[in-house]
Amino acid sequence: MDTIGVTPRADLFYEARYAALLRQMVAHVIEVEGPIYDDVLVTRIARAHGFQRSGSNIQALVLAAVDRRFPRTKRMGAMSSGRRALGPTFQCLIDRVRERSGHTPTSRSSNSRALPDRLPVSV
């Protein structure tokens, strides 16, 4: 959290005045690690504050601090039933990869591998 200039304060975690700083921390974790499952996000924030457990109170505060700009999805499947992913859409991630690699549709060389416009979605 030092990279964003915020120091986690366990002593202030449950106070209303700490909500703005908590929102900054949550947004930073989602921007860096997203898409991220909500339970993983709660664990990251709890551990950053020195909490060994993340009970319902911590979970409620962390998830309430998630900015609306981050889409929420619900992943289906037996092993991950009910887990929500938070963070950028997959198209946004493809755009990030292209941006970081300098790859644009106009800069393709004959021997470069094209990145897909959309990731395949299985139903």
C-alpha positions as CSV (number, residue, x, y, z in Angstrom):
1,M,0.0,0.0,0.0
2,D,3.0,2.2,0.3
3,T,3.1,2.6,-3.5
4,I,-0.2,4.6,-3.3
5,G,0.9,6.6,-0.2
6,V,-1.5,4.9,2.2
7,T,-0.5,3.1,5.4
8,P,-2.9,0.5,6.7
9,R,-4.1,1.4,10.2
10,A,-5.7,-1.5,12.0
11,D,-6.6,0.8,14.9
12,L,-8.8,2.9,12.5
13,F,-10.2,0.1,10.4
14,Y,-13.7,0.1,11.9
15,E,-14.1,3.9,12.1
16,A,-16.2,5.8,9.5
17,R,-13.5,8.3,8.8
18,Y,-11.2,5.5,7.5
19,A,-13.7,4.5,4.7
20,A,-12.0,6.8,2.1
21,L,-8.6,5.3,2.7
22,L,-10.0,1.8,2.7
23,R,-11.6,2.6,-0.7
24,Q,-8.2,3.7,-2.0
25,M,-6.6,0.5,-0.8
26,V,-9.4,-1.7,-2.2
27,A,-9.2,0.1,-5.6
28,H,-5.4,-0.3,-5.7
29,V,-5.6,-4.1,-5.1
30,I,-8.3,-4.5,-7.7
31,E,-6.4,-2.4,-10.3
32,V,-3.2,-4.4,-9.7
33,E,-4.5,-7.9,-9.2
34,G,-8.0,-7.8,-10.9
35,P,-9.9,-9.7,-11.8
36,I,-9.8,-10.9,-8.3
37,Y,-12.3,-13.0,-6.2
38,D,-14.0,-11.1,-3.5
39,D,-12.8,-13.4,-0.8
40,V,-9.2,-13.0,-2.0
41,L,-9.6,-9.2,-1.9
42,V,-10.9,-9.4,1.7
43,T,-8.0,-11.5,2.7
44,R,-5.4,-9.2,1.1
45,I,-6.9,-6.1,2.8
46,A,-7.2,-7.9,6.2
47,R,-3.6,-9.2,6.1
48,A,-2.3,-5.7,5.1
49,H,-3.9,-4.5,8.3
50,G,-2.4,-7.3,10.4
51,F,-5.7,-9.2,10.9
52,Q,-5.2,-12.9,10.9
53,R,-8.8,-13.6,10.3
54,S,-11.4,-11.9,8.1
55,G,-14.8,-12.4,9.6
56,S,-18.1,-11.0,8.5
57,N,-17.4,-7.5,9.8
58,I,-14.2,-7.1,7.9
59,Q,-15.7,-8.7,4.8
60,A,-18.7,-6.3,4.9
61,L,-16.4,-3.2,5.3
62,V,-14.1,-4.3,2.5
63,L,-16.8,-5.2,0.0
64,A,-18.7,-2.0,0.8
65,A,-15.5,-0.2,-0.2
66,V,-15.5,-1.6,-3.7
67,D,-16.0,1.2,-6.2
68,R,-18.9,0.9,-8.6
69,R,-16.6,1.3,-11.5
70,F,-15.3,-2.2,-11.0
71,P,-17.7,-4.7,-12.5
72,R,-18.8,-7.7,-10.5
73,T,-19.3,-11.1,-12.0
74,K,-20.5,-14.4,-10.6
75,R,-18.4,-17.4,-11.6
76,M,-20.4,-20.6,-12.1
77,G,-19.1,-24.1,-11.4
78,A,-19.0,-26.7,-8.7
79,M,-15.6,-25.7,-7.2
80,S,-16.2,-22.0,-7.2
81,S,-19.9,-21.7,-6.7
82,G,-20.9,-18.3,-5.4
83,R,-17.5,-16.6,-5.7
84,R,-17.6,-13.2,-7.3
85,A,-14.8,-11.8,-9.4
86,L,-14.1,-8.1,-9.2
87,G,-12.1,-6.0,-11.5
88,P,-11.5,-5.1,-15.1
89,T,-13.3,-6.9,-17.9
90,F,-11.4,-9.4,-19.9
91,Q,-11.5,-7.0,-22.9
92,C,-9.9,-4.4,-20.7
93,L,-7.1,-6.9,-19.8
94,I,-6.5,-7.6,-23.5
95,D,-6.2,-3.9,-24.1
96,R,-3.7,-3.6,-21.2
97,V,-1.6,-6.4,-22.6
98,R,-1.6,-4.8,-26.0
99,E,-0.7,-1.4,-24.5
100,R,2.2,-2.8,-22.4
101,S,3.6,-4.8,-25.2
102,G,3.4,-1.9,-27.7
103,H,1.1,-4.1,-29.8
104,T,-1.5,-2.2,-31.8
105,P,-3.5,-3.5,-34.9
106,T,-1.4,-1.2,-37.1
107,S,2.0,-2.3,-35.7
108,R,1.7,-6.0,-36.5
109,S,4.7,-7.5,-38.2
110,S,4.5,-10.5,-40.5
111,N,6.0,-12.8,-37.9
112,S,4.2,-11.5,-34.8
113,R,1.3,-13.4,-33.3
114,A,-1.9,-11.5,-33.3
115,L,-3.8,-11.2,-30.0
116,P,-7.5,-12.1,-30.2
117,D,-10.0,-9.3,-30.2
118,R,-12.1,-11.1,-27.6
119,L,-11.3,-14.1,-25.4
120,P,-13.5,-17.1,-26.0
121,V,-16.3,-17.6,-23.6
122,S,-17.5,-21.0,-22.6
123,V,-21.0,-21.5,-21.3
